[in-house]
Amino acid sequence: MFALRRAAAFRPVVRPMSARFFNTTRITLNSTPVKTAANLAEVVNKESLIGQGAKEGTIPTDLEQATGLERLELLGKLEGIDIFDTKPLDSSRIGTVENPIMVDSFDDYRYIGCTGSPADSHEVQWMRLTGEKLSRCWECGSVYKLNECGVPQDDHHH
């Protein structure tokens, strides 16, 4: 009993070394100030998609704190443009090998979900479309083909 009381009496007190303050800073690259894009026409590079942050003492809005693709999407929504083309695929017909359902993409692949024809006639079947071949839904047999709309890129990025 005496040993327990003595150990409790000599327990060290742990205190933080210093207080930690949280703040936000504006990142600038190459020490040149970058203008934050306020609309889609002002987007010139990825640095223009860094949000300006909130004014001191306020809580930032989504647009003030958003950066990168999220900011691009929000700027598009303000102008009524669906940047990521999230409208549903054509489900009025079943795609065939001769007449597949075309899916636009700005990359060399795109993930889609088929729910059949008419819409919601089966559970969502997810598939990855690529430019090399047609893709067929395992549930309803509908055929999809990727339509690459993007800018061609050389594969020499090191």
Summary of the structure (lengths in Angstrom):
residues: 158
radius of gyration: 26.8
end to end distance: 68.6
largest distance: 89.5
contacts: 307
relative contact order: 0.11
helix: 19%
strand: 17%
